């Protein structure tokens, strides 16, 4: 994501509730601290600790990966049950 670029989360209304697609959430998690923060750290533009930035990036990527796996498992489980 470029500096100043806006990101919009698609909202889905269902049964009076608002939902965000899982793919939008995982994309957001992976992009929160992206290449831009690493560049700021590398160039000294912002006073960010490189090790902390990388630890947070890793934690958010891990969370996004776990959400993806959980959604795939849920979808697969739903499809298998739907065919039986």
The 8 nearest C-alpha neighbors of each residue, nearest first, counted from 0:
[[1, 4, 2, 30, 33, 35, 34, 6],
 [2, 0, 4, 3, 35, 5, 34, 33],
 [1, 3, 4, 0, 35, 5, 36, 34],
 [2, 4, 1, 5, 0, 6, 35, 7],
 [5, 3, 1, 2, 0, 6, 7, 35],
 [6, 4, 3, 7, 0, 2, 1, 8],
 [5, 7, 4, 8, 0, 27, 3, 9],
 [6, 8, 9, 5, 23, 10, 27, 4],
 [7, 9, 10, 23, 6, 19, 24, 20],
 [10, 8, 19, 7, 11, 20, 23, 18],
 [11, 9, 19, 18, 17, 8, 12, 20],
 [10, 12, 18, 17, 19, 13, 9, 20],
 [13, 11, 17, 16, 18, 15, 10, 14],
 [12, 14, 16, 15, 11, 17, 18, 10],
 [13, 15, 16, 12, 17, 11, 18, 10],
 [14, 16, 13, 12, 17, 18, 11, 10],
 [17, 15, 13, 14, 12, 18, 11, 10],
 [16, 18, 12, 11, 10, 13, 15, 19],
 [19, 17, 11, 10, 12, 16, 20, 13],
 [18, 20, 10, 9, 11, 21, 23, 8],
 [21, 19, 23, 22, 18, 24, 9, 10],
 [22, 20, 24, 23, 25, 19, 70, 66],
 [21, 23, 25, 24, 20, 26, 67, 19],
 [22, 24, 26, 21, 20, 25, 27, 8],
 [25, 23, 21, 27, 22, 26, 28, 20],
 [24, 26, 63, 28, 22, 27, 23, 29],
 [27, 25, 23, 29, 24, 28, 22, 30],
 [26, 28, 24, 30, 25, 29, 31, 23],
 [29, 27, 25, 31, 30, 26, 59, 63],
 [28, 30, 26, 60, 27, 31, 25, 59],
 [29, 31, 33, 27, 28, 32, 26, 0],
 [32, 30, 28, 29, 33, 27, 56, 59],
 [33, 31, 30, 36, 56, 34, 29, 35],
 [32, 34, 30, 35, 36, 31, 37, 29],
 [33, 35, 37, 36, 38, 32, 0, 30],
 [34, 36, 38, 33, 37, 39, 32, 1],
 [37, 35, 39, 38, 34, 33, 32, 40],
 [36, 38, 40, 34, 35, 39, 41, 33],
 [37, 39, 41, 35, 36, 40, 42, 34],
 [40, 38, 44, 36, 42, 45, 37, 41],
 [41, 39, 37, 43, 38, 47, 42, 49],
 [40, 42, 38, 39, 43, 37, 49, 44],
 [43, 41, 39, 44, 40, 38, 45, 37],
 [44, 42, 40, 45, 41, 39, 46, 47],
 [45, 43, 39, 42, 40, 46, 41, 38],
 [46, 44, 43, 39, 47, 40, 42, 36],
 [45, 47, 43, 48, 44, 40, 39, 49],
 [48, 46, 40, 45, 49, 52, 39, 51],
 [47, 49, 51, 50, 52, 46, 40, 53],
 [48, 50, 52, 51, 40, 47, 53, 37],
 [51, 49, 53, 52, 48, 54, 55, 47],
 [50, 52, 54, 48, 53, 49, 55, 47],
 [53, 51, 49, 55, 50, 54, 56, 48],
 [52, 54, 56, 50, 51, 55, 57, 49],
 [55, 53, 51, 57, 56, 52, 50, 58],
 [54, 56, 58, 52, 57, 53, 59, 51],
 [57, 55, 53, 59, 54, 58, 32, 60],
 [56, 58, 54, 60, 55, 59, 61, 53],
 [59, 57, 55, 61, 56, 60, 54, 62],
 [60, 58, 62, 56, 61, 57, 28, 63],
 [61, 59, 63, 57, 29, 62, 58, 64],
 [62, 60, 64, 58, 59, 63, 57, 65],
 [61, 63, 59, 65, 64, 60, 58, 66],
 [64, 62, 25, 60, 66, 61, 65, 28],
 [65, 63, 61, 67, 66, 62, 60, 68],
 [64, 66, 68, 62, 67, 63, 69, 61],
 [67, 65, 69, 63, 64, 68, 70, 62],
 [66, 68, 64, 70, 65, 69, 71, 63],
 [69, 67, 71, 65, 70, 66, 72, 64],
 [68, 70, 66, 72, 67, 71, 65, 73],
 [69, 71, 73, 67, 72, 68, 74, 66],
 [72, 70, 68, 74, 69, 73, 75, 67],
 [71, 73, 69, 75, 70, 74, 76, 68],
 [74, 72, 70, 76, 71, 75, 69, 77],
 [75, 73, 77, 71, 76, 72, 70, 78],
 [74, 76, 72, 78, 77, 73, 71, 79],
 [75, 77, 73, 79, 74, 78, 72, 80],
 [76, 78, 74, 80, 75, 79, 81, 73],
 [79, 77, 81, 75, 76, 80, 74, 82],
 [78, 80, 76, 82, 81, 77, 75, 83],
 [81, 79, 77, 83, 82, 78, 76, 75],
 [80, 82, 78, 79, 83, 77, 76, 75],
 [83, 81, 79, 80, 78, 77, 76, 75],
 [82, 80, 81, 79, 78, 77, 76, 75]]
